[in-house]
Amino acid sequence: MVQWQLQSRFPRTMHSIAVWFIIVVVYQQKLIFERPPQNVRKIVLATNMAEASITINDVVFVVDCGKAKETTYDALNNTPCLLPSWISQASARQRRGRAGRVQPGECYHLYPHCVYEAFAEYQLPELLRTPLNSLCLQIKSLQVGSITEFLSAALQPPEALAVQNAIDFLKMIGALDEHENLTHLGKYLSVLPVDPKLGKMLVMGAILCCFDPILTIVAGLSVRDPFLLPQDKKDLAGTAKSRFSAKDYSDHMALVRAYEGWKDAEREGSAYEYCWRNFLSAQTLQAIHSLRKQFSFILKDARLLEEETAANNKLSHNQSLVRAVICSGLYPGISSVVHRETSMSFKTMDDGQVLLYANSVNARYQTIPYPWLVFGEKVKVNTVFIRDSTGVSDSILILFGGSLNFGTTAGHLKMLDGYLEFFMDPSLAACYMNLKEQLDDLLQKKLEDPEKDMHKEGRYLMLAVQELVSGDQCEGRFVFGRESKKPKESSNDDRFTRDGTNPKSLLQTLLMRAGHHPPKYKTKHLKTNEFRALVEFKGMQFVGKPKRNKALAEKDAAIEALAWLTHTNDKNVEDNNSPPDVTDNMLKLLCKRRKSKKR
């Protein structure tokens, strides 16, 4: 914005503008050190990176706005934040020091002295403003006792909630057991110099014999983004990155193709031209290459990799399996893809609606044919953004996500405390649950004994898993089966509220996963001092019974709608635990949606 205002206000013959921040390409960075022509003023626009990292010999005047975007950690919402905030007094002194390094200079602070006096003396330590996942894992590997007790002895202890979030995360990915002891997986992760979730991705890639693409992805996520985004060529850079995605809805696979193309160009002696043409950082790609070697050495030393490269990549050609490994590493970084009539949105468990970063390949699509995105990082700026995402199917998430539980009705599976829900034929749900348990057992045996050949011992299981993750049509599964049930006395209220299930949430999940808008509720206050609610979707209306408050009235209206969708409005089912017969009415609704899409 400042750059644009300067360029629009002053002719180019009077000034030369150079910018300095983390994603600026090299040729632009070099401009800040070049001397301008005579009678031309050089203006350098810099972030707080310039406070101590560079010296520009011909700088005479420094303008300090007193603010910076700094990374903090919101423990309550478990979200890293990148928000503008006042700098510290130490940072103000550093900014002042950019002027007059080799000649007399002046610094203009754009805030009064009373504001400066209110600044913190120093920036908060990193321990207090970043997630603690890696640190907590290292503490356990040092065998120094309780994580909480160890960190409470720090000079400035982190927030208790931040510590608990890290412990819960490590338990969720299987690095710690219920007693906060390192598991076999946790021991492997503790020797890898990466974030635990990336370490898990590496381990899974090695075990499942699709190591090479996963190695590139983890190395790429461990360094700066190799895809450059020049301020004046954003569209061209975005188009170049999209070419690498090959319409497979994955930033991670785009990274793999970019790296492989660079290696081919390097062998042909055209690596520089390749990077220039595709807006890639040669230095970052070289760093990825070095990290690949380092990670491979560590995993070979841990006996998780064979000496022969081909043996570690027998299934690298199976993109669905590679997606599954990405999912296993990035879980619980899950966003649902909510399809609407003419658009789509994304929601996470902690943040509600989120946005994709503009440089994500998935941000350029009008629709994504996957029900879920897995992502490695989210950051709150004004709203919450997710970056580096990959579309995954229900099958991948069920088999390679977190712990899976049966829901309140047959054919209902739940994950992440019920935030992720899957509806299907009961026999299919039982099949998924059985496969998930067997797969987890097989992986655990491999972690306990790296010499075990799990592809030989669990040959048919692995074939079934590959078939499932490759055969899912990516549309998500909602409801299946056409069995009709015999009448029996039963209550709709019981069926849709059992075990604390919220019928409003269940109805919304069914509709939105089917590609429809959320239902709308209207409530009327009756003369009897009771409330009656009406729920409406797709031109249909369902009225509930009078209730003593609005919340109960809306729930009852949702139950009436669910009863119609599941064919239990005028008849009851044989068993309270049997699945609702959703096929006739629910599938009509789905068919309407498909017909409207074809038009």
C-alpha positions, 0 to 999 in steps of 0.5 A, a space after each residue: 500500500 505504501 509502495 503504491 501511494 509513493 509511486 502514484 504521488 511522485 514521478 519515477 525520475 525522482 525516486 527509486 523504491 526498494 522493498 525488503 521482507 521475507 518473501 521478496 525475490 533475490 533481484 529485488 533484495 539486491 536493489 536496496 544495496 545499489 546506489 541510485 542515480 544522481 538526483 534520485 532519492 532511494 526509498 527502502 520499505 522494510 519489515 522488522 527483519 531490517 532491525 538488526 539483520 542488514 546495514 545499508 551504507 547510504 541510509 540517512 533517514 529512518 521513519 519508525 511507525 512503531 508497529 510490527 506484525 509479530 507471531 503470537 499464540 492464542 492458547 484459548 483457540 489453539 491458533 498462531 496469530 500474526 497481528 500488528 502490535 506495538 514494538 518493544 523499546 529494544 526494537 525502537 532502539 534497533 530501528 534508530 540504529 539503522 540510520 547513521 551507521 557509516 555517516 550522520 543520520 536521523 530517525 523519526 519515530 511516529 509516536 509520542 514519548 508517552 507511548 514509547 514509555 508504555 512499550 515493553 522493554 523487550 519482546 516476549 520470549 519465543 517460549 510464550 508466543 509459539 506452540 510448544 509441541 516440539 519442545 514438549 516432545 524434546 522434554 520427554 525424550 530427555 527423561 526429566 520428568 513431567 512436562 508441566 513441572 519442567 516448564 513451570 520452572 522456567 524463568 518465564 513459564 508458558 501459559 498452562 493452557 498452552 502446555 496442555 494443548 501441546 500435550 493433548 496434541 502429542 497424545 492425539 498423533 500417538 507420540 505420547 500415551 495416556 500417562 504422557 510417556 513416549 510411545 514407539 512413534 514418539 521415540 522416532 519423532 524425537 530424533 527428527 529435527 522437524 515439527 512432530 506432525 511432519 516427523 510423523 508424515 516422514 515415518 508413515 511415508 517410510 513405512 508405507 513405501 511412498 517415501 520420496 514424494 513425502 520426503 520432498 514435502 516434509 523438507 519443503 514445509 521445513 523451510 521457506 516457501 520455494 514459490 515466490 510471489 513478487 508484488 508486481 507479478 502475483 498473477 503470473 506467479 500464481 499461474 506458474 504454481 497452478 501448472 505444477 498442481 495439475 488439477 489435483 487440488 494439492 499444494 503439497 503435490 505441486 511442491 513435489 512436481 516443482 522440485 522434481 522439475 528443478 532436479 531435471 533442469 539441474 541435470 540439463 544445466 538449466 536450473 537457473 532458467 527453470 527457477 526464473 521462468 517458474 518463480 521459484 527460489 533456487 536457494 530454497 530448492 537447494 535447502 530442500 535438497 540438503 534436508 532430504 539427505 539429512 532426513 534420509 540418513 536419520 531414518 536409515 539409521 533408525 532402520 525404517 528405510 531400506 538401503 535400496 531406494 527402489 524398495 522404499 518407493 514401491 508405492 510412490 506412484 499411488 497418489 491416493 496413498 501419498 495423500 493418505 500419508 499427508 493426511 496422517 501427518 497433518 491431522 488434526 489440521 482438517 477443514 471441511 469443504 462446504 459446497 453451496 449452490 454457487 460457491 464454497 467455504 471452509 470450516 475448522 473445528 476451532 475457528 469456524 469459517 476460514 479462508 485459503 491463502 491467496 497463493 494456494 492452488 486450491 484458492 484458484 478453484 471454483 469448486 473442490 471435489 473433495 469433502 475435506 482439506 488437510 493443512 499444515 498451518 493456520 494463522 490468524 491475521 484479520 481472519 484465520 487463513 490456512 495454507 498448503 492444503 490437500 484435498 482428501 476423501 472420506 476413506 482417506 480421513 477415516 483410515 488415516 485420521 485420528 481415533 474413530 468411534 461409532 455414533 449414535 445410530 448404526 452407520 454413523 462414525 465419529 472422529 475428533 469428538 464428533 466434529 467429523 461425522 460420516 454416515 453410511 450403510 452399517 455394514 460399510 461402517 463396520 468394515 471401515 472400523 475393522 480395517 482401521 483397527 487392523 491397520 493401526 495394529 499393523 503399523 504399531 507392530 512395524 514401529 515396535 520392530 522396524 525389521 518386520 515386513 508389514 507389506 508381506 505380513 499384512 499383504 491383503 490388508 494393505 491391498 484393501 486399504 489401497 483399493 479403498 483410498 483409490 476407489 473413493 469417488 471424492 464426493 463424500 459418503 452420507 447414507 446408503 442402504 435400502 432396507 425397510 424396517 418393521 414397525 415398533 413402538 419408538 420415539 423420534 426424540 430418543 433416536 435423534 438425541 441419544 448420547 447428547 446428539 444435537 438434532 440441529 447439528 445432525 440435520 445441518 451436517 446431512 444437508 451441507 454434506 449433500 451440497 445444500 444450504 444450512 436449514 433456516 429456523 423461524 420461531 413463533 411465541 404462542 399465547 400459551 407462553 410456549 414456542 413453536 419452531 419451523 425449519 425450512 430447506 429446499 422449499 420444504 417446511 417442517 413444524 415442531 411441537 410446542 416447547 417451553 423455550 425457543 431452543 427446544 422448539 428448534 430442536 423439535 423442528 429439526 427432529 421432525 425434519 430428520 424423521 422425514 428424511 429417515 422415513 420414520 415420520 409415520 412409522 417406527 423401526 424395529 430396533 432403537 439402535 438400527 440405522 435410519 432408512 434414509 434412502 427414499 427421501 434423502 436420496 431424492 434430495 441428493 438427486 435434486 442437487 445432482 440435477 441442478 448441477 447438470 443444468 
